[in-house]
Amino acid sequence: MKIKYYYDTETCKYERVKTKTSDIILNALGLFFFTLLLAAGIYLMFDKYFESPKELMLKNEVKELQFYYETLSKQVEQLTYTMDAIEQRDDNIYRVVLGAEPIDQAVRNAGIGGAERYSEIREKNIQQKELILDLHEKIDRLRRKIYIESKSQDEVIELAENKEKLFAAIPAIQPIANKQLIALASGFGMRIHPVYKVKRMHSGIDFAAPIGTPIYATADGVIEDIGVQFSGYGKNILINHGFGYQTRYGHMHEFAVKKGQKIKRGDLIGYVGNTGLSTAPHLHYEVLLNGKMINPVHYFYNDLTPAEYEKVIELASIENQSLGM
C-alpha cells in the first residue's frame, strides 16, 4: 500500500496523510454497493438476453411434451375417423342388410360426463391444462363410441347367426323381369297422383309392363292375404316374410298362389294387370318393415350390378307421375 504525503505550509514540511477509519469504511461500502449494482446489472442483462441452462432444459421439455401431445392427438383423431367409418358401415350396410334399425346418433354422440368430470385436473395449477383436458375428452369420447359399437356388433353377430333365414326373408330382387331397366316408371316418395294431379305420398314403386307379365316373390315367405278391390290396390297380394318384412303387389291381373301358401324367392305369384285405381298396366310394389313403408329401391341388390343399381336409383328419384295409388 502506498503511503501518501501532503506539504504543510505552516511547518514547511511534508506530513504523512492519515486516513480516517470512517473514510475507509465509507470507501469500502461505496465499492461494495458499486460492485453489487454492477453485478445486478450484468445479471439482469444476461437474464433478459440469455437463457439459463435450466430454462433451456425446461423449454426443450415443453417442446417435447407439445410434440407428444400433437402426436397422440393425431392418433386419437385417426382412430376417431376409423371409428366413424365403422359406425357408418354398421348403420348403413350391416344393419340395413340384417333388417335392424340404425343406432340413434344421439346415443352414439352422447355426453361423457357432467361438470365435475376432470375436476382433479381442473383444480391443479399445471401448464397446458386445456390441452390435457382436451385430449382426455377426446379419448373418453372415443372410448364411449367403441363401447357403443361393441354392443352394436354383439347385436349384429346375433342377427347374423340366423343370416340364412334372414337373407332369404329380405326382399332382394325386382318383382318382374327388368333386365333393360326400362320398366321402372315411378319411384317412392312424393309423386303426382294420376287422378287428382296433386303431389301425394307414393308408398311403393311402379313397374310398367304389359298385362300378363309374370310377377315373382322377392323373398321367402307366406302368402298372408289376397285381396280384390274395385279401387285402391285392385287385385293384390300381401306376403309376410318374417323378421318384420312384408311385401305388397298391387293392380294384378291374376293370382298364381293361395292364402297361407309358402313360397320361395323367385316363385311365380301372379301376373301384371290394370285393376283398382290404375291408369295403365303396371305393378305397384311395396316393402314394409315392422309395418312402416320403406323405399323398395334400397333392396334391389341381389340381381343388379353396381352400375345397374345406380341406374335404378336414378330412375326412382325422378319426381314424375305415378301410374296408380
PAMARTOR-793513 format. One line per field, with one value per residue: x, y, z of N, C-alpha, C in turn; residue in one letter; chain. Coordinates in steps of 0.2 Angstrom, whole numbers, plus 5000, padded with zeros to 4 digits. Atoms other than C-alpha are relative to their C-alpha. Layout:
nu <- c(X;...);
nv <- c(Y;...);
nw <- c(Z;...);
cau <- c(X;...);
cav <- c(Y;...);
caw <- c(Z;...);
cu <- c(X;...);
cv <- c(Y;...);
cw <- c(Z;...);
res <- c(A;...);
chain <- c(A;...);
END
This chain:
nu <- c(5004;4996;5001;5001;4997;5002;4995;5003;4997;4999;4994;4995;4998;5005;5003;5003;5007;5003;5006;5004;5004;5007;4999;4998;5006;5005;4997;5001;5007;5001;4997;5005;5007;4999;5000;5007;5004;4998;5002;5007;5001;4998;5005;5006;4999;5000;5007;5004;4998;4997;5003;4996;5001;5007;5005;4999;5003;5007;5003;5000;5005;5007;5000;5000;5007;5004;4999;5003;5007;5003;5000;5005;5007;5001;5002;5007;5004;5000;5004;5007;5003;5001;5006;5006;5001;5003;5007;5003;5001;5004;5007;5002;4999;5002;5007;5005;5001;5003;5006;5000;5000;4994;5000;5001;4994;5000;4997;4993;4996;5002;4994;4995;5000;5002;4995;4995;4995;4993;4999;4993;4996;5002;4998;4992;4997;4995;5000;5003;5006;5006;4998;5001;5008;5003;4998;5004;5007;5000;4999;5006;5005;4998;5001;5007;5002;4998;5004;5006;5000;4999;5006;5004;4997;5003;5007;4999;4997;5006;5004;4996;5001;5006;4999;5003;5007;5001;4999;5005;5006;4999;5002;4993;5000;5005;5006;5001;4994;4999;4993;4998;5001;5005;5006;5001;5004;5000;4997;5003;4999;5005;5001;5006;5005;5003;5007;5001;4995;4997;4995;5002;4995;5001;4997;4996;4997;5004;4997;5004;4999;5007;5004;4998;4993;5000;4998;4996;4999;4994;4997;5004;5005;5006;5005;5004;5007;5001;5006;5003;5003;5002;4996;4994;4995;5003;4998;4994;4998;4996;4996;4996;4994;4997;4995;5003;5000;5006;5000;5007;5000;5007;5002;4999;5005;5002;4996;4998;4998;5006;4999;4997;4995;4993;4996;4993;4998;5000;5006;5006;5006;5006;4998;5001;5007;5002;5006;5000;4999;4994;5001;4997;4998;4994;4999;4999;4997;4998;4996;5001;4996;5003;5006;4998;4998;4993;4998;4998;4994;4994;5000;4998;4992;4998;5000;4998;4993;5000;5002;5007;5003;4999;5004;5007;5000;5002;5007;5005;5000;5004;5007;5004;5006;5001;5005;5005;4999);
nv <- c(4994;4994;4995;4994;4994;4993;4995;4996;4993;4997;5003;5001;5007;5005;5004;5007;5000;5004;5002;5001;5006;4999;4999;5007;5004;4997;5002;5008;5001;4997;5005;5006;4999;4999;5007;5003;4998;5003;5007;5000;4998;5005;5005;4998;5000;5007;5003;4998;5001;5006;5005;5004;5007;5003;4998;5004;5007;5000;4999;5006;5005;4997;5001;5007;5002;4997;5004;5006;4998;5000;5007;5004;4997;5002;5008;5001;4998;5005;5005;4997;5000;5007;5002;4997;5004;5006;4998;4999;5007;5004;4997;4999;5007;5006;5000;5000;5006;5005;4998;4997;4993;4997;4998;4993;4996;4997;5005;5001;4994;4998;4997;5005;4998;4993;4994;5002;5004;4997;4995;5001;4997;4993;4997;4999;4994;5003;4997;5004;5003;5001;5005;5006;5001;5001;5006;5005;5000;5004;5007;5002;5000;5006;5006;5001;5002;5007;5004;5000;5004;5007;5003;5001;5006;5006;5000;5002;5007;5004;5000;5003;5007;5003;4997;5004;4999;4993;4998;5003;4996;4993;4999;4998;5000;4997;5005;5002;5000;4993;5000;4994;4994;4995;5001;4996;4994;4995;5002;4999;4993;4996;5000;4998;5005;5001;4998;4994;4996;4996;5004;5004;5005;5007;5004;5006;4999;5003;5004;5001;5006;5002;5004;5007;5001;5004;4997;5005;4999;4997;5004;5006;4998;5003;4996;4998;4998;4999;4995;4997;4994;4997;4994;5001;5004;5005;5006;5000;5005;4998;5005;4999;5003;5001;4995;4994;4998;5002;4997;5000;5000;4998;4999;5006;5003;5006;5003;5006;5003;5000;4998;5005;5004;4999;4999;4998;4994;5001;5004;4996;4999;4997;4997;4993;4998;4993;4999;4995;4993;5001;4997;5004;5007;4999;5003;4996;5004;4997;5003;4998;5003;4999;4996;4994;5000;4998;5000;5007;4999;5002;5008;5003;5001;5007;5002;4994;4998;4993;4995;5001;4998;4993;4998;5001;4994;4994;5000;5000;4993;4995;4999;5000;5002;5007;5003;5002;4997);
nw <- c(5000;5001;4994;5003;4996;5002;4998;4995;5001;4994;4997;5006;5000;5003;4994;5002;5000;4996;5002;4994;5000;5003;5007;5002;5000;5005;5007;5001;5001;5007;5005;4999;5003;5007;5002;5000;5005;5006;5000;5001;5007;5005;4999;5003;5007;5002;5000;5005;5007;5000;4997;4996;5002;4997;5004;5007;4999;4999;5006;5004;4997;5003;5007;5001;4998;5005;5006;4999;5000;5007;5003;4997;5002;5006;5000;4997;5005;5005;4998;5000;5007;5002;4996;5003;5006;4998;4998;5006;5003;4995;5000;5007;5004;4996;4997;5006;5003;4995;4998;4993;5000;4999;4994;5000;4999;4994;4995;5002;4998;4993;4996;4996;4993;4998;4999;4995;5003;5001;4995;4998;5004;5000;4994;5000;5004;5004;5007;5006;4997;5005;5005;4997;5000;5006;5002;4995;5003;5006;4999;4997;5005;5004;4996;5000;5007;5001;4996;5003;5006;4998;4999;5006;5003;4996;5003;5007;5000;4998;5005;5005;4998;5004;5006;5005;5000;5001;5007;5005;4998;5002;5007;5003;5007;5003;5001;5007;5004;5002;5002;5004;4996;5003;4998;4995;5003;4995;4994;4993;4998;5002;5008;5002;5000;5007;5001;4997;5003;4995;4997;4995;4999;5003;4995;5003;5006;5006;5006;5006;5004;5003;4996;5001;4999;4994;4994;4996;4993;4999;4994;4997;4995;5000;5003;4994;5002;5007;5000;5007;4999;5007;5001;4996;5003;5004;4998;4997;4995;4994;4998;4994;5001;4993;4998;5001;5007;5004;5006;5003;5007;5002;5007;5004;5005;4998;4995;5001;4994;4995;4993;4995;5004;5000;5007;5000;5004;5007;5002;5003;4996;5003;5007;5000;5003;5000;4996;4995;5003;5004;5006;5005;4997;4996;4994;4995;4996;4994;4995;4994;4995;4994;5002;5003;5007;5001;5007;5003;5004;4996;4999;5007;5001;5001;5007;5004;4999;4997;5005;5001;4994;5000;5005;4997;4995;5004;5002;4995;4997;5004;4997;5006;4998;4999;5005;4996;4994);
cau <- c(5000;5007;5010;5003;5011;5005;5015;5011;5014;5014;5028;5036;5037;5029;5017;5010;4992;4982;4967;4952;4943;4926;4933;4940;4923;4913;4925;4923;4904;4904;4915;4903;4887;4895;4900;4883;4874;4886;4883;4864;4865;4875;4863;4848;4856;4860;4843;4835;4845;4852;4844;4850;4853;4838;4827;4834;4830;4813;4809;4815;4804;4789;4793;4795;4778;4770;4777;4770;4753;4751;4756;4744;4730;4733;4732;4716;4709;4714;4706;4690;4689;4691;4678;4666;4669;4665;4649;4644;4646;4637;4622;4621;4626;4626;4610;4601;4605;4601;4585;4590;4587;4602;4608;4602;4616;4611;4616;4632;4637;4630;4640;4654;4650;4645;4653;4663;4672;4691;4689;4706;4714;4704;4709;4728;4739;4748;4754;4745;4729;4717;4727;4727;4708;4705;4715;4706;4689;4694;4700;4684;4673;4682;4681;4662;4660;4670;4659;4643;4649;4655;4637;4630;4642;4636;4618;4624;4633;4617;4607;4620;4618;4601;4608;4602;4584;4585;4593;4580;4567;4574;4566;4582;4576;4565;4547;4547;4560;4568;4585;4584;4579;4565;4551;4553;4540;4539;4548;4545;4541;4531;4524;4510;4494;4487;4469;4470;4485;4492;4508;4504;4515;4518;4522;4530;4537;4528;4534;4526;4523;4510;4496;4500;4519;4524;4526;4539;4540;4555;4559;4554;4538;4520;4505;4497;4482;4475;4463;4452;4447;4437;4448;4465;4476;4464;4469;4483;4494;4502;4517;4524;4542;4546;4559;4547;4547;4531;4529;4513;4510;4495;4485;4487;4478;4478;4484;4495;4496;4483;4482;4493;4504;4523;4534;4552;4561;4558;4542;4528;4514;4503;4503;4503;4486;4477;4465;4460;4465;4477;4479;4489;4495;4508;4514;4513;4526;4529;4541;4536;4547;4539;4523;4532;4533;4551;4559;4560;4574;4586;4583;4587;4605;4604;4601;4609;4627;4633;4631;4613;4609;4615;4604;4588;4592;4592;4576;4567;4572;4563;4548;4536;4518;4513;4503;4492;4489);
cav <- c(5000;5017;5030;5047;5064;5082;5098;5108;5127;5131;5119;5119;5100;5085;5077;5059;5058;5050;5040;5040;5024;5031;5036;5018;5011;5023;5019;5000;5002;5013;5000;4986;4994;4999;4980;4975;4986;4981;4963;4966;4975;4961;4948;4957;4959;4940;4936;4946;4942;4925;4909;4899;4880;4876;4887;4879;4862;4867;4874;4858;4848;4859;4857;4838;4837;4848;4836;4820;4829;4833;4815;4807;4820;4815;4796;4799;4809;4795;4782;4793;4794;4775;4773;4784;4774;4758;4766;4771;4753;4746;4758;4759;4741;4728;4734;4738;4721;4712;4722;4731;4749;4760;4766;4784;4797;4805;4788;4787;4805;4806;4816;4808;4816;4831;4847;4838;4827;4830;4841;4834;4841;4857;4861;4859;4873;4865;4871;4866;4862;4865;4854;4840;4842;4842;4826;4817;4822;4815;4799;4797;4801;4788;4775;4778;4776;4760;4753;4758;4750;4734;4732;4735;4722;4709;4713;4711;4695;4688;4693;4686;4669;4667;4675;4661;4663;4682;4684;4673;4684;4701;4707;4707;4706;4715;4708;4707;4704;4721;4717;4733;4744;4752;4745;4756;4770;4779;4779;4780;4797;4812;4810;4817;4807;4800;4805;4820;4828;4834;4828;4814;4801;4786;4772;4760;4758;4756;4744;4747;4731;4723;4714;4696;4699;4687;4693;4685;4684;4695;4684;4668;4669;4665;4672;4682;4690;4690;4705;4711;4729;4739;4754;4756;4742;4732;4714;4712;4701;4703;4692;4690;4686;4686;4697;4711;4711;4711;4715;4720;4718;4728;4731;4712;4703;4686;4676;4661;4657;4654;4662;4653;4646;4645;4652;4655;4670;4670;4659;4665;4673;4681;4692;4711;4719;4736;4734;4746;4764;4762;4772;4759;4741;4741;4733;4743;4736;4740;4735;4736;4734;4732;4740;4755;4759;4760;4763;4746;4753;4750;4731;4728;4722;4704;4704;4720;4725;4741;4751;4744;4748;4766;4767;4761;4774;4787;4782;4780;4798;4806;4815;4811;4805;4788;4775;4771;4774);
caw <- c(5000;4995;5009;5004;5010;5009;5011;5026;5023;5041;5046;5028;5030;5021;5033;5031;5026;5039;5033;5045;5049;5044;5027;5025;5029;5018;5003;5006;5007;4991;4982;4989;4983;4966;4964;4969;4957;4943;4947;4947;4930;4922;4930;4923;4906;4905;4911;4898;4883;4888;4893;4908;4906;4917;4906;4890;4898;4903;4886;4877;4889;4884;4866;4868;4878;4864;4851;4860;4863;4845;4840;4852;4847;4829;4833;4843;4828;4816;4827;4829;4810;4808;4822;4812;4796;4806;4813;4795;4789;4804;4802;4783;4777;4791;4800;4783;4776;4793;4795;4811;4815;4814;4831;4835;4833;4849;4858;4848;4852;4870;4883;4893;4910;4920;4926;4939;4927;4926;4942;4948;4933;4933;4951;4948;4943;4929;4912;4896;4907;4892;4880;4893;4896;4878;4875;4890;4882;4865;4872;4883;4869;4858;4872;4873;4854;4855;4869;4860;4844;4853;4859;4842;4835;4848;4841;4823;4827;4835;4820;4808;4817;4808;4792;4781;4786;4787;4770;4762;4771;4764;4748;4737;4719;4707;4706;4687;4674;4671;4663;4652;4667;4657;4667;4682;4679;4696;4712;4731;4738;4734;4716;4706;4709;4692;4695;4707;4699;4715;4724;4736;4745;4734;4745;4733;4716;4699;4686;4669;4660;4648;4656;4659;4663;4677;4695;4706;4725;4731;4746;4755;4765;4767;4757;4771;4761;4744;4741;4727;4727;4714;4718;4728;4725;4715;4715;4727;4737;4754;4758;4776;4775;4794;4803;4801;4782;4771;4753;4743;4725;4718;4702;4697;4683;4690;4705;4705;4723;4738;4755;4768;4754;4757;4743;4739;4732;4713;4714;4702;4712;4699;4683;4680;4677;4677;4691;4705;4704;4690;4674;4664;4666;4679;4695;4711;4723;4741;4755;4773;4788;4805;4797;4790;4772;4766;4749;4739;4729;4743;4742;4723;4726;4723;4704;4699;4696;4704;4688;4686;4704;4702;4686;4696;4710;4697;4689;4705;4711;4696;4703;4689;4690;4697;4687;4702;4720);
cu <- c(5004;4999;5000;5003;4996;5005;4996;5004;5002;5007;5006;5003;4994;4997;4996;4992;4997;4993;4995;4996;4993;5001;5002;4993;4995;5003;4999;4992;4998;5002;4995;4994;5001;5001;4994;4996;5003;4998;4993;4999;5002;4995;4994;5001;5000;4993;4995;5002;5003;4996;5004;4999;4994;4994;5000;4997;4993;4996;5000;4995;4993;4999;4999;4993;4995;5000;4996;4992;4997;5000;4995;4993;4999;4998;4993;4995;4999;4995;4992;4997;4999;4994;4994;4999;4997;4992;4996;4998;4995;4993;4997;5001;4998;4993;4995;4999;4997;4993;4999;5000;5007;5000;5000;5007;5001;5003;5007;5004;4998;5006;5003;5000;4998;5005;5006;5005;5006;5001;5007;5005;4999;5003;5008;5002;5006;5000;4996;4994;4995;5002;4999;4993;4997;5002;4996;4993;5000;5000;4993;4994;5001;4998;4992;4997;5002;4995;4993;5000;5001;4993;4996;5003;4998;4993;5000;5002;4994;4995;5003;5000;4994;5000;4996;4993;4998;5001;4995;4994;5000;4998;5006;5000;4994;4994;4998;5006;5001;5007;5002;4999;4996;4993;4998;4997;5000;5002;4996;5001;4994;4999;4993;4995;4997;4993;4999;5005;5003;5006;4997;5006;4999;5004;5004;5003;4996;5004;4995;5002;4994;4996;5002;5008;5000;5003;5003;5000;5008;5004;4996;4995;4994;4995;4995;4993;5000;4993;4998;4996;4998;5004;5007;5004;4997;5001;5007;5002;5005;5004;5003;5006;5004;5005;4997;4998;4993;5001;4993;5001;4992;4999;5001;4994;4997;5005;5003;5002;4993;5002;5003;5005;5007;5003;5007;5001;5000;4994;4995;4994;4994;5003;4998;4993;4999;4994;5000;5001;5006;4998;5003;5003;5007;5000;5002;5003;5002;5004;4998;5005;4997;4994;5001;5002;5007;5001;5002;5006;5006;5002;5002;5007;5002;5000;5002;5007;5000;4998;4992;4996;5000;4994;4992;4999;4998;4993;4995;5000;4997;4993;4995;4993;4999;4995;4994;5000;5006);
cv <- c(5006;5005;5007;5006;5006;5005;5005;5007;5003;4997;5000;4993;4996;4996;4994;5001;4995;4998;4998;4993;5000;5001;4993;4996;5002;4998;4993;4999;5003;4995;4994;5001;5001;4993;4997;5002;4998;4993;4999;5001;4994;4994;5001;5000;4993;4997;5002;4998;4993;4995;4995;4992;4997;5002;4997;4993;5000;5001;4994;4995;5002;4998;4992;4998;5002;4995;4993;5001;5000;4993;4996;5003;4997;4993;5000;5002;4995;4994;5002;4999;4993;4997;5002;4996;4993;5001;5001;4993;4996;5003;4999;4993;4994;5000;5000;4993;4995;5002;5003;5008;5003;5003;5008;5004;5003;4995;5000;5006;5003;5003;4995;5002;5007;5005;4998;4995;5004;5006;5000;5004;5008;5004;5001;5005;4997;5003;4995;4996;4999;4994;4993;4998;4998;4993;4994;5000;4996;4993;4997;4999;4994;4993;4999;4997;4993;4995;5000;4995;4992;4997;4999;4994;4993;4999;4997;4993;4995;5000;4996;4992;4997;5003;4997;5001;5007;5002;4998;5004;5008;5000;5003;5000;5004;4995;4998;5000;5007;5001;5007;5006;5005;5000;5005;5007;5006;4997;5001;5007;5004;5000;5003;4995;5000;5003;5008;5006;5005;4995;4997;4995;4994;4995;4994;5002;4997;4998;5000;4994;4998;4995;4992;4999;4997;5004;4995;5002;5003;4997;4994;5003;4996;5005;5002;5003;5001;5004;5002;5006;5003;5007;4999;4996;4995;4993;5000;4995;5003;4994;5002;4996;4999;5005;5007;5002;4998;5004;5000;5001;5002;5001;4993;4998;4994;4997;4993;4996;5000;5003;4994;4996;5002;5001;5002;5006;4997;4996;5005;5001;5003;5004;5008;5001;5008;5001;5005;5007;5000;5003;4996;4994;5001;4996;5005;4996;5003;4995;5003;4997;5002;5005;5007;5000;5002;4999;4993;5000;4998;4993;4997;4999;4993;4998;5006;5001;5007;5006;5000;5003;5008;5003;5000;5005;5006;5001;5001;5007;5005;5001;5001;4998;4992;4997;4998;5003;4997);
cw <- c(5000;5006;4996;5005;4997;5003;5004;5000;5007;5003;4994;5000;4996;5006;4997;5000;5004;4998;5006;4999;4997;4993;4997;4999;4995;4993;4999;4999;4993;4995;5000;4996;4992;4997;4999;4994;4993;4999;4998;4993;4995;5001;4996;4992;4997;5000;4995;4993;4999;5004;5005;4998;5003;4996;4993;5001;5001;4993;4995;5003;4998;4993;4999;5002;4994;4994;5001;5001;4993;4996;5003;4998;4993;4999;5002;4994;4994;5002;5000;4992;4998;5004;4996;4994;5002;5002;4993;4997;5004;4999;4993;4996;5005;5003;4994;4998;5005;5002;5007;4999;5001;5007;5000;5001;5007;5005;4998;5003;5007;5004;5004;5007;5001;5001;5004;4997;4999;5005;5003;4996;5000;5006;5000;4996;4996;4993;4995;5003;4994;4995;5004;5001;4993;4997;5004;4997;4994;5001;5003;4995;4995;5004;5000;4993;4999;5004;4997;4993;5001;5002;4994;4996;5003;4997;4993;4999;5001;4994;4994;5001;4996;4993;4994;4999;4999;4993;4995;5001;4997;4993;4996;4993;4998;4999;4993;4997;4997;4998;4997;5005;4998;5003;5006;4998;5005;5007;5007;5002;4998;4992;4999;4999;4993;4999;5003;4998;5005;5003;5007;5001;4996;5004;4997;4993;4994;4995;4994;4996;4997;5005;4999;5002;5007;5006;5004;5008;5001;5005;5002;5005;4999;4997;5006;4998;4993;5000;4993;5002;4994;4999;5004;4996;4995;5002;5002;5004;5005;5002;5007;4999;5007;5001;4999;4993;4997;4993;4997;4993;4998;4993;4996;4996;5003;5006;4998;5006;5004;5007;5004;4996;5002;4994;5002;4996;4993;4998;4996;5005;4996;4993;5001;4997;5000;5004;5006;4997;4997;4993;4994;5003;5003;5007;5006;5006;5006;5005;5007;5005;5007;4999;4997;4993;4999;4992;4997;4997;5003;5000;4993;4999;4998;4993;4996;5001;5003;4995;4999;5006;5000;4995;5003;5005;4996;4997;5005;5003;4996;5003;4994;5003;5001;4996;5004;5007;5004);
res <- c(M;K;I;K;Y;Y;Y;D;T;E;T;C;K;Y;E;R;V;K;T;K;T;S;D;I;I;L;N;A;L;G;L;F;F;F;T;L;L;L;A;A;G;I;Y;L;M;F;D;K;Y;F;E;S;P;K;E;L;M;L;K;N;E;V;K;E;L;Q;F;Y;Y;E;T;L;S;K;Q;V;E;Q;L;T;Y;T;M;D;A;I;E;Q;R;D;D;N;I;Y;R;V;V;L;G;A;E;P;I;D;Q;A;V;R;N;A;G;I;G;G;A;E;R;Y;S;E;I;R;E;K;N;I;Q;Q;K;E;L;I;L;D;L;H;E;K;I;D;R;L;R;R;K;I;Y;I;E;S;K;S;Q;D;E;V;I;E;L;A;E;N;K;E;K;L;F;A;A;I;P;A;I;Q;P;I;A;N;K;Q;L;I;A;L;A;S;G;F;G;M;R;I;H;P;V;Y;K;V;K;R;M;H;S;G;I;D;F;A;A;P;I;G;T;P;I;Y;A;T;A;D;G;V;I;E;D;I;G;V;Q;F;S;G;Y;G;K;N;I;L;I;N;H;G;F;G;Y;Q;T;R;Y;G;H;M;H;E;F;A;V;K;K;G;Q;K;I;K;R;G;D;L;I;G;Y;V;G;N;T;G;L;S;T;A;P;H;L;H;Y;E;V;L;L;N;G;K;M;I;N;P;V;H;Y;F;Y;N;D;L;T;P;A;E;Y;E;K;V;I;E;L;A;S;I;E;N;Q;S;L;G;M);
chain <- c(A;A;A;A;A;A;A;A;A;A;A;A;A;A;A;A;A;A;A;A;A;A;A;A;A;A;A;A;A;A;A;A;A;A;A;A;A;A;A;A;A;A;A;A;A;A;A;A;A;A;A;A;A;A;A;A;A;A;A;A;A;A;A;A;A;A;A;A;A;A;A;A;A;A;A;A;A;A;A;A;A;A;A;A;A;A;A;A;A;A;A;A;A;A;A;A;A;A;A;A;A;A;A;A;A;A;A;A;A;A;A;A;A;A;A;A;A;A;A;A;A;A;A;A;A;A;A;A;A;A;A;A;A;A;A;A;A;A;A;A;A;A;A;A;A;A;A;A;A;A;A;A;A;A;A;A;A;A;A;A;A;A;A;A;A;A;A;A;A;A;A;A;A;A;A;A;A;A;A;A;A;A;A;A;A;A;A;A;A;A;A;A;A;A;A;A;A;A;A;A;A;A;A;A;A;A;A;A;A;A;A;A;A;A;A;A;A;A;A;A;A;A;A;A;A;A;A;A;A;A;A;A;A;A;A;A;A;A;A;A;A;A;A;A;A;A;A;A;A;A;A;A;A;A;A;A;A;A;A;A;A;A;A;A;A;A;A;A;A;A;A;A;A;A;A;A;A;A;A;A;A;A;A;A;A;A;A;A;A;A;A;A;A;A;A;A;A;A;A;A;A;A;A;A;A;A;A;A;A;A;A;A;A;A;A;A;A;A;A;A;A;A;A;A;A);
END
